[in-house]
Amino acid sequence: MGKSLLADIPGPMDGPITPNLSVASNGANAVYGDWVAPFNLQILSVWRTVDAAEATHGTASTSASYRQHRVLNGGPSGTATTVMASLNQTASVAARGSVAYTLATALSAQTAKAGDIIVFDQLTVGAADNDGTVVQSGRNHVAYEML
């Protein structure tokens, strides 16, 4: 039995949708959203939808330089240290398309306590131009389960 009646409802719940604005191919690493966990929870899935096509160059170059999107548990202070899920953007995504994040392998990294700040960010891996990849505006979706 959970700490609240909602915790006894089986299955995933949809979390807040976190929007992001476009970021140029040479744009700096940035946090583009956050929300506070309203109760103890476990992330079940995270995915991203984009408003316009995001095109990367060829596979040979994207493996050396790409954007990484992350969902971090910043704890109550928001310092964003624990990676809950990540997405290495090494493939193109069509307009209005979606792509799934990979959850952290450790179950403990997929959980947050009530009051923890869940942070969404993007950063450069490899060369500064991210292989010419522009982060298009879009939304980040989270499904979670109350603990």
VMD Tcl script that builds the backbone (N, CA, C; Angstrom):
set m [mol new atoms 441]
animate dup $m
set s [atomselect $m all]
$s set {name element resname resid chain x y z} {
  {N N MET 1 A 0.839 -1.171 0.000}
  {CA C MET 1 A 0.000 0.000 0.000}
  {C C MET 1 A 0.890 1.242 0.000}
  {N N GLY 2 A 0.570 2.202 -0.858}
  {CA C GLY 2 A 1.360 3.415 -0.986}
  {C C GLY 2 A 1.068 4.422 0.107}
  {N N LYS 3 A 1.795 5.517 0.080}
  {CA C LYS 3 A 1.615 6.558 1.078}
  {C C LYS 3 A 0.357 7.384 0.832}
  {N N SER 4 A -0.188 7.306 -0.396}
  {CA C SER 4 A -1.431 8.006 -0.705}
  {C C SER 4 A -2.318 7.084 -1.533}
  {N N LEU 5 A -3.580 7.438 -1.674}
  {CA C LEU 5 A -4.497 6.622 -2.466}
  {C C LEU 5 A -4.049 6.539 -3.923}
  {N N LEU 6 A -3.451 7.600 -4.444}
  {CA C LEU 6 A -2.973 7.570 -5.828}
  {C C LEU 6 A -1.892 6.506 -6.030}
  {N N ALA 7 A -1.097 6.244 -5.020}
  {CA C ALA 7 A -0.020 5.259 -5.144}
  {C C ALA 7 A -0.566 3.855 -5.331}
  {N N ASP 8 A -1.832 3.636 -4.978}
  {CA C ASP 8 A -2.437 2.318 -5.140}
  {C C ASP 8 A -3.025 2.106 -6.529}
  {N N ILE 9 A -2.989 3.138 -7.377}
  {CA C ILE 9 A -3.453 2.995 -8.753}
  {C C ILE 9 A -2.297 2.427 -9.565}
  {N N PRO 10 A -2.463 1.231 -10.135}
  {CA C PRO 10 A -1.346 0.625 -10.865}
  {C C PRO 10 A -1.081 1.321 -12.194}
  {N N GLY 11 A 0.144 1.183 -12.651}
  {CA C GLY 11 A 0.501 1.683 -13.971}
  {C C GLY 11 A 1.115 3.061 -13.957}
  {N N PRO 12 A 1.586 3.467 -15.138}
  {CA C PRO 12 A 2.295 4.745 -15.250}
  {C C PRO 12 A 1.362 5.945 -15.199}
  {N N MET 13 A 1.932 7.055 -14.770}
  {CA C MET 13 A 1.239 8.341 -14.785}
  {C C MET 13 A 2.071 9.258 -15.669}
  {N N ASP 14 A 1.404 10.190 -16.344}
  {CA C ASP 14 A 2.118 11.149 -17.173}
  {C C ASP 14 A 2.568 12.320 -16.321}
  {N N GLY 15 A 3.844 12.641 -16.435}
  {CA C GLY 15 A 4.387 13.782 -15.717}
  {C C GLY 15 A 4.190 15.046 -16.521}
  {N N PRO 16 A 4.704 16.165 -16.032}
  {CA C PRO 16 A 4.566 17.415 -16.772}
  {C C PRO 16 A 5.345 17.341 -18.078}
  {N N ILE 17 A 4.831 18.003 -19.086}
  {CA C ILE 17 A 5.535 18.088 -20.365}
  {C C ILE 17 A 6.459 19.287 -20.277}
  {N N THR 18 A 7.753 19.053 -20.511}
  {CA C THR 18 A 8.746 20.108 -20.389}
  {C C THR 18 A 9.153 20.587 -21.778}
  {N N PRO 19 A 8.784 21.815 -22.163}
  {CA C PRO 19 A 9.128 22.304 -23.500}
  {C C PRO 19 A 10.585 22.766 -23.567}
  {N N ASN 20 A 11.131 22.782 -24.786}
  {CA C ASN 20 A 12.452 23.370 -24.999}
  {C C ASN 20 A 12.422 24.209 -26.261}
  {N N LEU 21 A 13.224 25.266 -26.270}
  {CA C LEU 21 A 13.373 26.117 -27.439}
  {C C LEU 21 A 14.487 25.572 -28.315}
  {N N SER 22 A 14.594 26.081 -29.535}
  {CA C SER 22 A 15.659 25.659 -30.437}
  {C C SER 22 A 17.017 26.106 -29.907}
  {N N VAL 23 A 18.059 25.312 -30.209}
  {CA C VAL 23 A 19.436 25.643 -29.841}
  {C C VAL 23 A 20.280 25.505 -31.100}
  {N N ALA 24 A 21.057 26.525 -31.436}
  {CA C ALA 24 A 21.901 26.499 -32.636}
  {C C ALA 24 A 22.935 25.378 -32.547}
  {N N SER 25 A 23.487 25.006 -33.703}
  {CA C SER 25 A 24.439 23.899 -33.732}
  {C C SER 25 A 25.679 24.174 -32.893}
  {N N ASN 26 A 26.021 25.439 -32.722}
  {CA C ASN 26 A 27.175 25.765 -31.872}
  {C C ASN 26 A 26.727 26.333 -30.527}
  {N N GLY 27 A 25.462 26.083 -30.169}
  {CA C GLY 27 A 24.916 26.594 -28.918}
  {C C GLY 27 A 25.567 25.955 -27.700}
  {N N ALA 28 A 25.597 26.698 -26.626}
  {CA C ALA 28 A 26.228 26.225 -25.392}
  {C C ALA 28 A 25.365 25.171 -24.706}
  {N N ASN 29 A 26.014 24.384 -23.848}
  {CA C ASN 29 A 25.280 23.446 -23.002}
  {C C ASN 29 A 24.259 24.242 -22.199}
  {N N ALA 30 A 23.084 23.665 -21.986}
  {CA C ALA 30 A 22.055 24.443 -21.304}
  {C C ALA 30 A 21.020 23.554 -20.635}
  {N N VAL 31 A 20.480 24.058 -19.521}
  {CA C VAL 31 A 19.300 23.467 -18.888}
  {C C VAL 31 A 18.110 24.072 -19.599}
  {N N TYR 32 A 17.156 23.254 -20.041}
  {CA C TYR 32 A 15.989 23.822 -20.709}
  {C C TYR 32 A 14.679 23.508 -20.005}
  {N N GLY 33 A 14.739 22.997 -18.815}
  {CA C GLY 33 A 13.513 22.809 -18.067}
  {C C GLY 33 A 13.740 22.045 -16.784}
  {N N ASP 34 A 12.801 22.178 -15.867}
  {CA C ASP 34 A 12.854 21.403 -14.633}
  {C C ASP 34 A 11.462 21.335 -14.030}
  {N N TRP 35 A 11.265 20.440 -13.114}
  {CA C TRP 35 A 10.035 20.339 -12.337}
  {C C TRP 35 A 10.354 19.650 -11.020}
  {N N VAL 36 A 9.494 19.845 -10.052}
  {CA C VAL 36 A 9.700 19.286 -8.722}
  {C C VAL 36 A 8.857 18.016 -8.583}
  {N N ALA 37 A 9.503 16.934 -8.132}
  {CA C ALA 37 A 8.777 15.681 -7.906}
  {C C ALA 37 A 7.769 15.911 -6.783}
  {N N PRO 38 A 6.471 15.706 -7.059}
  {CA C PRO 38 A 5.465 15.973 -6.028}
  {C C PRO 38 A 5.376 14.898 -4.956}
  {N N PHE 39 A 5.984 13.737 -5.229}
  {CA C PHE 39 A 5.982 12.604 -4.308}
  {C C PHE 39 A 7.100 11.667 -4.735}
  {N N ASN 40 A 7.388 10.647 -3.941}
  {CA C ASN 40 A 8.404 9.666 -4.320}
  {C C ASN 40 A 7.950 8.993 -5.611}
  {N N LEU 41 A 8.860 8.867 -6.568}
  {CA C LEU 41 A 8.478 8.310 -7.854}
  {C C LEU 41 A 9.629 7.574 -8.516}
  {N N GLN 42 A 9.282 6.772 -9.513}
  {CA C GLN 42 A 10.261 6.098 -10.368}
  {C C GLN 42 A 9.920 6.450 -11.807}
  {N N ILE 43 A 10.909 6.909 -12.540}
  {CA C ILE 43 A 10.744 7.211 -13.961}
  {C C ILE 43 A 10.601 5.881 -14.709}
  {N N LEU 44 A 9.571 5.765 -15.540}
  {CA C LEU 44 A 9.352 4.545 -16.323}
  {C C LEU 44 A 9.778 4.714 -17.773}
  {N N SER 45 A 9.562 5.903 -18.322}
  {CA C SER 45 A 10.002 6.186 -19.689}
  {C C SER 45 A 10.058 7.692 -19.898}
  {N N VAL 46 A 10.928 8.097 -20.816}
  {CA C VAL 46 A 11.078 9.505 -21.186}
  {C C VAL 46 A 11.221 9.536 -22.698}
  {N N TRP 47 A 10.562 10.468 -23.344}
  {CA C TRP 47 A 10.738 10.612 -24.779}
  {C C TRP 47 A 10.618 12.066 -25.152}
  {N N ARG 48 A 11.061 12.388 -26.345}
  {CA C ARG 48 A 11.162 13.754 -26.834}
  {C C ARG 48 A 10.441 13.852 -28.158}
  {N N THR 49 A 9.620 14.874 -28.340}
  {CA C THR 49 A 9.003 15.151 -29.632}
  {C C THR 49 A 9.536 16.480 -30.128}
  {N N VAL 50 A 9.685 16.611 -31.449}
  {CA C VAL 50 A 10.258 17.831 -32.028}
  {C C VAL 50 A 9.256 18.481 -32.977}
  {N N ASP 51 A 9.321 19.810 -33.086}
  {CA C ASP 51 A 8.405 20.559 -33.942}
  {C C ASP 51 A 8.852 20.571 -35.400}
  {N N ALA 52 A 10.145 20.521 -35.649}
  {CA C ALA 52 A 10.693 20.525 -37.009}
  {C C ALA 52 A 11.739 19.413 -37.101}
  {N N ALA 53 A 12.064 19.010 -38.312}
  {CA C ALA 53 A 13.021 17.921 -38.497}
  {C C ALA 53 A 14.384 18.284 -37.914}
  {N N GLU 54 A 14.966 17.342 -37.184}
  {CA C GLU 54 A 16.336 17.475 -36.681}
  {C C GLU 54 A 17.195 16.536 -37.513}
  {N N ALA 55 A 18.080 17.109 -38.287}
  {CA C ALA 55 A 18.906 16.288 -39.163}
  {C C ALA 55 A 20.349 16.289 -38.677}
  {N N THR 56 A 20.912 15.117 -38.564}
  {CA C THR 56 A 22.337 14.996 -38.291}
  {C C THR 56 A 23.009 14.676 -39.622}
  {N N HIS 57 A 24.299 14.774 -39.679}
  {CA C HIS 57 A 25.038 14.432 -40.897}
  {C C HIS 57 A 25.224 12.915 -40.913}
  {N N GLY 58 A 26.199 12.385 -41.543}
  {CA C GLY 58 A 26.363 10.936 -41.645}
  {C C GLY 58 A 26.748 10.266 -40.338}
  {N N THR 59 A 26.576 8.971 -40.285}
  {CA C THR 59 A 26.895 8.185 -39.094}
  {C C THR 59 A 28.360 8.322 -38.699}
  {N N ALA 60 A 29.227 8.381 -39.684}
  {CA C ALA 60 A 30.668 8.471 -39.388}
  {C C ALA 60 A 30.997 9.721 -38.593}
  {N N SER 61 A 30.335 10.826 -38.891}
  {CA C SER 61 A 30.647 12.059 -38.174}
  {C C SER 61 A 29.817 12.224 -36.906}
  {N N THR 62 A 28.584 11.735 -36.884}
  {CA C THR 62 A 27.764 11.931 -35.691}
  {C C THR 62 A 28.280 11.145 -34.504}
  {N N SER 63 A 28.986 10.063 -34.749}
  {CA C SER 63 A 29.509 9.302 -33.626}
  {C C SER 63 A 30.617 10.053 -32.913}
  {N N ALA 64 A 31.244 11.014 -33.599}
  {CA C ALA 64 A 32.324 11.787 -32.995}
  {C C ALA 64 A 31.826 13.094 -32.378}
  {N N SER 65 A 30.674 13.576 -32.813}
  {CA C SER 65 A 30.163 14.854 -32.341}
  {C C SER 65 A 28.642 14.831 -32.388}
  {N N TYR 66 A 27.994 15.001 -31.247}
  {CA C TYR 66 A 26.539 14.964 -31.200}
  {C C TYR 66 A 26.035 15.651 -29.945}
  {N N ARG 67 A 24.737 15.829 -29.865}
  {CA C ARG 67 A 24.101 16.377 -28.674}
  {C C ARG 67 A 23.656 15.228 -27.777}
  {N N GLN 68 A 23.743 15.451 -26.489}
  {CA C GLN 68 A 23.204 14.506 -25.526}
  {C C GLN 68 A 22.161 15.248 -24.698}
  {N N HIS 69 A 20.976 14.668 -24.630}
  {CA C HIS 69 A 19.900 15.204 -23.789}
  {C C HIS 69 A 19.841 14.337 -22.543}
  {N N ARG 70 A 19.637 14.964 -21.389}
  {CA C ARG 70 A 19.629 14.198 -20.141}
  {C C ARG 70 A 18.479 14.625 -19.244}
  {N N VAL 71 A 18.052 13.686 -18.422}
  {CA C VAL 71 A 17.126 13.964 -17.316}
  {C C VAL 71 A 17.930 13.667 -16.061}
  {N N LEU 72 A 18.042 14.664 -15.194}
  {CA C LEU 72 A 18.875 14.547 -14.002}
  {C C LEU 72 A 18.045 14.723 -12.740}
  {N N ASN 73 A 18.399 13.991 -11.705}
  {CA C ASN 73 A 17.797 14.211 -10.397}
  {C C ASN 73 A 18.746 15.119 -9.631}
  {N N GLY 74 A 18.334 16.360 -9.465}
  {CA C GLY 74 A 19.176 17.325 -8.782}
  {C C GLY 74 A 19.027 17.323 -7.280}
  {N N GLY 75 A 18.183 16.423 -6.754}
  {CA C GLY 75 A 17.946 16.434 -5.316}
  {C C GLY 75 A 17.202 17.700 -4.930}
  {N N PRO 76 A 17.046 17.954 -3.646}
  {CA C PRO 76 A 16.279 19.123 -3.205}
  {C C PRO 76 A 16.945 20.452 -3.548}
  {N N SER 77 A 18.258 20.444 -3.810}
  {CA C SER 77 A 18.951 21.700 -4.126}
  {C C SER 77 A 19.023 21.974 -5.618}
  {N N GLY 78 A 18.707 20.994 -6.461}
  {CA C GLY 78 A 18.752 21.182 -7.909}
  {C C GLY 78 A 20.136 21.138 -8.506}
  {N N THR 79 A 21.096 20.521 -7.822}
  {CA C THR 79 A 22.465 20.494 -8.325}
  {C C THR 79 A 22.680 19.512 -9.474}
  {N N ALA 80 A 21.680 18.719 -9.817}
  {CA C ALA 80 A 21.688 17.880 -11.011}
  {C C ALA 80 A 22.910 16.974 -11.119}
  {N N THR 81 A 22.985 15.991 -10.263}
  {CA C THR 81 A 24.149 15.108 -10.290}
  {C C THR 81 A 23.840 13.695 -10.761}
  {N N THR 82 A 22.635 13.202 -10.585}
  {CA C THR 82 A 22.317 11.814 -10.924}
  {C C THR 82 A 21.577 11.750 -12.255}
  {N N VAL 83 A 22.143 11.060 -13.242}
  {CA C VAL 83 A 21.510 10.906 -14.550}
  {C C VAL 83 A 20.431 9.831 -14.442}
  {N N MET 84 A 19.177 10.228 -14.674}
  {CA C MET 84 A 18.053 9.298 -14.623}
  {C C MET 84 A 17.807 8.658 -15.994}
  {N N ALA 85 A 18.015 9.442 -17.057}
  {CA C ALA 85 A 17.821 8.963 -18.425}
  {C C ALA 85 A 18.609 9.874 -19.359}
  {N N SER 86 A 19.014 9.343 -20.519}
  {CA C SER 86 A 19.751 10.159 -21.482}
  {C C SER 86 A 19.414 9.745 -22.908}
  {N N LEU 87 A 19.683 10.654 -23.820}
  {CA C LEU 87 A 19.431 10.436 -25.239}
  {C C LEU 87 A 20.609 10.982 -26.024}
  {N N ASN 88 A 21.349 10.104 -26.686}
  {CA C ASN 88 A 22.429 10.530 -27.567}
  {C C ASN 88 A 21.828 10.749 -28.950}
  {N N GLN 89 A 21.786 12.005 -29.370}
  {CA C GLN 89 A 21.135 12.351 -30.629}
  {C C GLN 89 A 22.097 12.099 -31.790}
  {N N THR 90 A 22.169 10.858 -32.224}
  {CA C THR 90 A 23.065 10.474 -33.326}
  {C C THR 90 A 22.279 10.087 -34.571}
  {N N ALA 91 A 20.977 10.250 -34.562}
  {CA C ALA 91 A 20.149 9.946 -35.734}
  {C C ALA 91 A 19.152 11.076 -35.941}
  {N N SER 92 A 18.763 11.294 -37.180}
  {CA C SER 92 A 17.792 12.334 -37.503}
  {C C SER 92 A 16.412 11.972 -36.969}
  {N N VAL 93 A 15.619 12.998 -36.701}
  {CA C VAL 93 A 14.245 12.818 -36.231}
  {C C VAL 93 A 13.347 13.666 -37.126}
  {N N ALA 94 A 12.278 13.073 -37.656}
  {CA C ALA 94 A 11.347 13.799 -38.521}
  {C C ALA 94 A 10.519 14.794 -37.718}
  {N N ALA 95 A 10.023 15.824 -38.393}
  {CA C ALA 95 A 9.135 16.790 -37.743}
  {C C ALA 95 A 7.959 16.059 -37.114}
  {N N ARG 96 A 7.593 16.462 -35.922}
  {CA C ARG 96 A 6.537 15.835 -35.123}
  {C C ARG 96 A 6.855 14.398 -34.731}
  {N N GLY 97 A 8.097 13.988 -34.948}
  {CA C GLY 97 A 8.516 12.642 -34.569}
  {C C GLY 97 A 8.886 12.575 -33.103}
  {N N SER 98 A 9.074 11.355 -32.621}
  {CA C SER 98 A 9.478 11.176 -31.227}
  {C C SER 98 A 10.659 10.225 -31.160}
  {N N VAL 99 A 11.412 10.370 -30.114}
  {CA C VAL 99 A 12.559 9.502 -29.877}
  {C C VAL 99 A 12.656 9.256 -28.370}
  {N N ALA 100 A 12.969 8.016 -27.991}
  {CA C ALA 100 A 12.986 7.634 -26.578}
  {C C ALA 100 A 14.362 7.820 -25.959}
  {N N TYR 101 A 14.362 8.198 -24.715}
  {CA C TYR 101 A 15.581 8.250 -23.909}
  {C C TYR 101 A 15.890 6.826 -23.428}
  {N N THR 102 A 17.128 6.598 -23.031}
  {CA C THR 102 A 17.528 5.343 -22.400}
  {C C THR 102 A 17.580 5.582 -20.901}
  {N N LEU 103 A 16.870 4.752 -20.146}
  {CA C LEU 103 A 16.870 4.903 -18.692}
  {C C LEU 103 A 18.209 4.466 -18.107}
  {N N ALA 104 A 18.579 5.057 -16.981}
  {CA C ALA 104 A 19.782 4.635 -16.258}
  {C C ALA 104 A 19.632 3.162 -15.899}
  {N N THR 105 A 20.742 2.418 -15.935}
  {CA C THR 105 A 20.665 0.984 -15.658}
  {C C THR 105 A 20.386 0.687 -14.189}
  {N N ALA 106 A 20.888 1.508 -13.297}
  {CA C ALA 106 A 20.649 1.293 -11.863}
  {C C ALA 106 A 19.244 1.774 -11.503}
  {N N LEU 107 A 18.454 0.897 -10.932}
  {CA C LEU 107 A 17.091 1.243 -10.551}
  {C C LEU 107 A 17.068 2.438 -9.606}
  {N N SER 108 A 18.036 2.528 -8.730}
  {CA C SER 108 A 18.082 3.639 -7.776}
  {C C SER 108 A 18.242 4.984 -8.475}
  {N N ALA 109 A 18.880 5.002 -9.656}
  {CA C ALA 109 A 19.055 6.249 -10.405}
  {C C ALA 109 A 17.766 6.690 -11.090}
  {N N GLN 110 A 16.800 5.793 -11.220}
  {CA C GLN 110 A 15.527 6.116 -11.872}
  {C C GLN 110 A 14.502 6.676 -10.891}
  {N N THR 111 A 14.864 6.785 -9.622}
  {CA C THR 111 A 13.908 7.226 -8.601}
  {C C THR 111 A 14.211 8.638 -8.103}
  {N N ALA 112 A 13.178 9.270 -7.592}
  {CA C ALA 112 A 13.314 10.596 -6.992}
  {C C ALA 112 A 12.426 10.646 -5.758}
  {N N LYS 113 A 12.835 11.448 -4.797}
  {CA C LYS 113 A 12.039 11.642 -3.587}
  {C C LYS 113 A 11.188 12.891 -3.746}
  {N N ALA 114 A 10.114 12.948 -2.997}
  {CA C ALA 114 A 9.261 14.133 -3.007}
  {C C ALA 114 A 10.118 15.370 -2.734}
  {N N GLY 115 A 9.989 16.377 -3.584}
  {CA C GLY 115 A 10.761 17.609 -3.419}
  {C C GLY 115 A 12.041 17.659 -4.230}
  {N N ASP 116 A 12.488 16.522 -4.785}
  {CA C ASP 116 A 13.684 16.548 -5.642}
  {C C ASP 116 A 13.378 17.324 -6.918}
  {N N ILE 117 A 14.371 18.029 -7.419}
  {CA C ILE 117 A 14.214 18.797 -8.652}
  {C C ILE 117 A 14.702 17.945 -9.820}
  {N N ILE 118 A 13.807 17.687 -10.767}
  {CA C ILE 118 A 14.121 16.909 -11.956}
  {C C ILE 118 A 14.496 17.911 -13.051}
  {N N VAL 119 A 15.708 17.777 -13.598}
  {CA C VAL 119 A 16.260 18.760 -14.531}
  {C C VAL 119 A 16.425 18.145 -15.913}
  {N N PHE 120 A 16.070 18.897 -16.964}
  {CA C PHE 120 A 16.292 18.498 -18.353}
  {C C PHE 120 A 17.382 19.395 -18.917}
  {N N ASP 121 A 18.414 18.791 -19.532}
  {CA C ASP 121 A 19.459 19.604 -20.147}
  {C C ASP 121 A 19.946 18.966 -21.439}
  {N N GLN 122 A 20.786 19.712 -22.151}
  {CA C GLN 122 A 21.443 19.195 -23.353}
  {C C GLN 122 A 22.875 19.678 -23.321}
  {N N LEU 123 A 23.768 18.861 -23.856}
  {CA C LEU 123 A 25.176 19.227 -23.876}
  {C C LEU 123 A 25.853 18.668 -25.114}
  {N N THR 124 A 27.040 19.175 -25.374}
  {CA C THR 124 A 27.824 18.756 -26.524}
  {C C THR 124 A 28.715 17.589 -26.152}
  {N N VAL 125 A 28.759 16.579 -27.012}
  {CA C VAL 125 A 29.722 15.490 -26.888}
  {C C VAL 125 A 30.561 15.544 -28.152}
  {N N GLY 126 A 31.872 15.662 -27.997}
  {CA C GLY 126 A 32.738 15.759 -29.176}
  {C C GLY 126 A 32.985 17.204 -29.564}
  {N N ALA 127 A 33.029 17.471 -30.869}
  {CA C ALA 127 A 33.366 18.799 -31.396}
  {C C ALA 127 A 32.314 19.840 -31.026}
  {N N ALA 128 A 32.719 21.104 -31.041}
  {CA C ALA 128 A 31.858 22.195 -30.589}
  {C C ALA 128 A 30.639 22.419 -31.466}
  {N N ASP 129 A 30.663 21.986 -32.723}
  {CA C ASP 129 A 29.523 22.278 -33.600}
  {C C ASP 129 A 28.462 21.185 -33.591}
  {N N ASN 130 A 28.625 20.141 -32.800}
  {CA C ASN 130 A 27.636 19.067 -32.692}
  {C C ASN 130 A 27.282 18.483 -34.042}
  {N N ASP 131 A 28.258 18.445 -34.967}
  {CA C ASP 131 A 28.037 17.893 -36.297}
  {C C ASP 131 A 26.951 18.665 -37.033}
  {N N GLY 132 A 26.805 19.939 -36.739}
  {CA C GLY 132 A 25.811 20.761 -37.409}
  {C C GLY 132 A 24.389 20.513 -36.942}
  {N N THR 133 A 24.196 19.771 -35.877}
  {CA C THR 133 A 22.853 19.445 -35.410}
  {C C THR 133 A 22.252 20.604 -34.626}
  {N N VAL 134 A 21.118 21.069 -35.097}
  {CA C VAL 134 A 20.362 22.097 -34.399}
  {C C VAL 134 A 19.310 21.385 -33.553}
  {N N VAL 135 A 19.217 21.739 -32.282}
  {CA C VAL 135 A 18.151 21.193 -31.442}
  {C C VAL 135 A 16.896 21.988 -31.776}
  {N N GLN 136 A 15.904 21.322 -32.319}
  {CA C GLN 136 A 14.656 21.995 -32.665}
  {C C GLN 136 A 13.780 22.142 -31.423}
  {N N SER 137 A 12.894 23.106 -31.471}
  {CA C SER 137 A 11.957 23.257 -30.361}
  {C C SER 137 A 11.101 21.999 -30.264}
  {N N GLY 138 A 10.682 21.687 -29.067}
  {CA C GLY 138 A 9.885 20.481 -28.871}
  {C C GLY 138 A 9.486 20.323 -27.416}
  {N N ARG 139 A 9.150 19.103 -27.068}
  {CA C ARG 139 A 8.709 18.802 -25.720}
  {C C ARG 139 A 9.333 17.509 -25.229}
  {N N ASN 140 A 9.527 17.440 -23.927}
  {CA C ASN 140 A 10.030 16.232 -23.275}
  {C C ASN 140 A 8.915 15.674 -22.409}
  {N N HIS 141 A 8.644 14.402 -22.574}
  {CA C HIS 141 A 7.542 13.733 -21.882}
  {C C HIS 141 A 8.105 12.702 -20.905}
  {N N VAL 142 A 7.475 12.584 -19.755}
  {CA C VAL 142 A 7.914 11.632 -18.732}
  {C C VAL 142 A 6.718 10.816 -18.265}
  {N N ALA 143 A 6.920 9.501 -18.192}
  {CA C ALA 143 A 5.930 8.636 -17.539}
  {C C ALA 143 A 6.596 8.118 -16.278}
  {N N TYR 144 A 5.876 8.133 -15.168}
  {CA C TYR 144 A 6.443 7.702 -13.903}
  {C C TYR 144 A 5.413 6.924 -13.115}
  {N N GLU 145 A 5.895 6.337 -12.043}
  {CA C GLU 145 A 5.038 5.573 -11.143}
  {C C GLU 145 A 5.301 6.068 -9.734}
  {N N MET 146 A 4.245 6.252 -8.955}
  {CA C MET 146 A 4.420 6.659 -7.567}
  {C C MET 146 A 4.987 5.504 -6.759}
  {N N LEU 147 A 5.840 5.816 -5.807}
  {CA C LEU 147 A 6.403 4.791 -4.917}
  {C C LEU 147 A 5.821 4.955 -3.519}
}
mol reanalyze $m
mol bondsrecalc $m
mol representation Tube
mol addrep $m
